[in-house]
Amino acid sequence: MYAHVFHIDQKMKRNLLFVVACLFAAQLFAQGTRPAFGQGGDPQAVKAWEDLRKKIYSKKKYSVSKVKGSPYATEVFLPAVIVFGEGEEKEVYARLDAYSDDIEFKLFNNEESEIFSLYKSSKVSCRLNDETFQYLPFKNGEAFDIGFMALKHKGDRYLFYKRTKKILKEKKKAYNSLSRSFPARFVDVEEFFIGKPGETLEWVMLRKKKVLETLDEKDRQKAKEFVKENKIDLKEQEGVVRLLKFLEAN
């Protein structure tokens, strides 16, 4: 199976969404038409809406090359809900482009419906395929980055997220009769992050020692005992979720 690789315009990817723009976005999707600003409306408000409309509805720019596999977590568009700010919602059809770190969506589930990119902001989330995706900053060692990730656990003390990525491996030519050639292909990668409300998420390797190190010091001993008594595998995300739920309740 071969797929198209999308190279997203980097400038568009890094623009930030202002709070006022989020409010205009909610109104845009709720009504599907331009908001009425009244006779002689505020020119700055009109411009903010126009800028947001361009950002949300701009088509993706891409070049095409043959690659084995797919950049998408799921090829088809699935029913989804975009959530703005404090709860303004719009039902759409969406899919995760895990290679370009992008959520594509369209308003109608047919071939004619145009495909758009979800605006990248912590003020906008997407419920897709039984997961809630948010665009959040994170830290991996000394490096900081930002990207879409799926919420796995949300408590008063701990947060746990999963990030799904597709890495593009370049094609490899056979140098002689004893070596093998490989086509360019996508490789699946999952990353996990633990943090606390109000703090930057940190990358964590799903290993018992590494997970325990992310916990508050006062929680580590009872976490060790809980993991041992219940034979919890912290190499699996389900085990981490179970541990964090226990700590939230105890």
WOHU-V985915 format. One record per residue. N is the residue number from 1. RES is the residue in one small letter. SS is DSSP state (@ for helix, = for strand, . for the rest). Layout:
BEGIN
n->N res->RES ss->SS
n->N res->RES ss->SS
END
This chain:
BEGIN
n->1 res->m ss->.
n->2 res->y ss->=
n->3 res->a ss->=
n->4 res->h ss->.
n->5 res->v ss->.
n->6 res->f ss->.
n->7 res->h ss->.
n->8 res->i ss->.
n->9 res->d ss->.
n->10 res->q ss->@
n->11 res->k ss->@
n->12 res->m ss->@
n->13 res->k ss->@
n->14 res->r ss->@
n->15 res->n ss->.
n->16 res->l ss->.
n->17 res->l ss->.
n->18 res->f ss->.
n->19 res->v ss->@
n->20 res->v ss->@
n->21 res->a ss->@
n->22 res->c ss->@
n->23 res->l ss->@
n->24 res->f ss->@
n->25 res->a ss->@
n->26 res->a ss->@
n->27 res->q ss->@
n->28 res->l ss->@
n->29 res->f ss->@
n->30 res->a ss->@
n->31 res->q ss->@
n->32 res->g ss->.
n->33 res->t ss->.
n->34 res->r ss->.
n->35 res->p ss->.
n->36 res->a ss->.
n->37 res->f ss->.
n->38 res->g ss->.
n->39 res->q ss->.
n->40 res->g ss->.
n->41 res->g ss->.
n->42 res->d ss->.
n->43 res->p ss->@
n->44 res->q ss->@
n->45 res->a ss->@
n->46 res->v ss->@
n->47 res->k ss->@
n->48 res->a ss->@
n->49 res->w ss->@
n->50 res->e ss->@
n->51 res->d ss->@
n->52 res->l ss->@
n->53 res->r ss->@
n->54 res->k ss->@
n->55 res->k ss->@
n->56 res->i ss->@
n->57 res->y ss->@
n->58 res->s ss->.
n->59 res->k ss->.
n->60 res->k ss->.
n->61 res->k ss->.
n->62 res->y ss->.
n->63 res->s ss->.
n->64 res->v ss->.
n->65 res->s ss->.
n->66 res->k ss->.
n->67 res->v ss->=
n->68 res->k ss->=
n->69 res->g ss->.
n->70 res->s ss->.
n->71 res->p ss->.
n->72 res->y ss->=
n->73 res->a ss->.
n->74 res->t ss->.
n->75 res->e ss->.
n->76 res->v ss->.
n->77 res->f ss->.
n->78 res->l ss->=
n->79 res->p ss->=
n->80 res->a ss->=
n->81 res->v ss->=
n->82 res->i ss->=
n->83 res->v ss->=
n->84 res->f ss->=
n->85 res->g ss->.
n->86 res->e ss->.
n->87 res->g ss->.
n->88 res->e ss->=
n->89 res->e ss->=
n->90 res->k ss->=
n->91 res->e ss->=
n->92 res->v ss->=
n->93 res->y ss->=
n->94 res->a ss->=
n->95 res->r ss->=
n->96 res->l ss->=
n->97 res->d ss->=
n->98 res->a ss->.
n->99 res->y ss->.
n->100 res->s ss->.
n->101 res->d ss->.
n->102 res->d ss->=
n->103 res->i ss->=
n->104 res->e ss->=
n->105 res->f ss->=
n->106 res->k ss->=
n->107 res->l ss->.
n->108 res->f ss->.
n->109 res->n ss->.
n->110 res->n ss->.
n->111 res->e ss->.
n->112 res->e ss->.
n->113 res->s ss->.
n->114 res->e ss->.
n->115 res->i ss->.
n->116 res->f ss->=
n->117 res->s ss->=
n->118 res->l ss->.
n->119 res->y ss->.
n->120 res->k ss->.
n->121 res->s ss->.
n->122 res->s ss->.
n->123 res->k ss->.
n->124 res->v ss->=
n->125 res->s ss->=
n->126 res->c ss->=
n->127 res->r ss->=
n->128 res->l ss->=
n->129 res->n ss->.
n->130 res->d ss->.
n->131 res->e ss->=
n->132 res->t ss->=
n->133 res->f ss->=
n->134 res->q ss->=
n->135 res->y ss->=
n->136 res->l ss->=
n->137 res->p ss->=
n->138 res->f ss->=
n->139 res->k ss->=
n->140 res->n ss->=
n->141 res->g ss->.
n->142 res->e ss->.
n->143 res->a ss->=
n->144 res->f ss->=
n->145 res->d ss->=
n->146 res->i ss->=
n->147 res->g ss->=
n->148 res->f ss->=
n->149 res->m ss->=
n->150 res->a ss->=
n->151 res->l ss->=
n->152 res->k ss->=
n->153 res->h ss->=
n->154 res->k ss->=
n->155 res->g ss->.
n->156 res->d ss->.
n->157 res->r ss->.
n->158 res->y ss->.
n->159 res->l ss->=
n->160 res->f ss->=
n->161 res->y ss->=
n->162 res->k ss->=
n->163 res->r ss->=
n->164 res->t ss->=
n->165 res->k ss->=
n->166 res->k ss->=
n->167 res->i ss->=
n->168 res->l ss->=
n->169 res->k ss->=
n->170 res->e ss->.
n->171 res->k ss->.
n->172 res->k ss->=
n->173 res->k ss->.
n->174 res->a ss->.
n->175 res->y ss->.
n->176 res->n ss->.
n->177 res->s ss->.
n->178 res->l ss->.
n->179 res->s ss->.
n->180 res->r ss->.
n->181 res->s ss->.
n->182 res->f ss->=
n->183 res->p ss->.
n->184 res->a ss->.
n->185 res->r ss->=
n->186 res->f ss->=
n->187 res->v ss->=
n->188 res->d ss->=
n->189 res->v ss->=
n->190 res->e ss->=
n->191 res->e ss->=
n->192 res->f ss->=
n->193 res->f ss->=
n->194 res->i ss->=
n->195 res->g ss->=
n->196 res->k ss->.
n->197 res->p ss->.
n->198 res->g ss->.
n->199 res->e ss->.
n->200 res->t ss->.
n->201 res->l ss->=
n->202 res->e ss->=
n->203 res->w ss->=
n->204 res->v ss->=
n->205 res->m ss->.
n->206 res->l ss->.
n->207 res->r ss->.
n->208 res->k ss->@
n->209 res->k ss->@
n->210 res->k ss->@
n->211 res->v ss->@
n->212 res->l ss->@
n->213 res->e ss->@
n->214 res->t ss->.
n->215 res->l ss->.
n->216 res->d ss->.
n->217 res->e ss->@
n->218 res->k ss->@
n->219 res->d ss->@
n->220 res->r ss->@
n->221 res->q ss->@
n->222 res->k ss->@
n->223 res->a ss->@
n->224 res->k ss->@
n->225 res->e ss->@
n->226 res->f ss->@
n->227 res->v ss->@
n->228 res->k ss->@
n->229 res->e ss->@
n->230 res->n ss->@
n->231 res->k ss->.
n->232 res->i ss->.
n->233 res->d ss->.
n->234 res->l ss->.
n->235 res->k ss->.
n->236 res->e ss->.
n->237 res->q ss->@
n->238 res->e ss->@
n->239 res->g ss->@
n->240 res->v ss->@
n->241 res->v ss->@
n->242 res->r ss->@
n->243 res->l ss->@
n->244 res->l ss->@
n->245 res->k ss->@
n->246 res->f ss->@
n->247 res->l ss->@
n->248 res->e ss->@
n->249 res->a ss->@
n->250 res->n ss->.
END
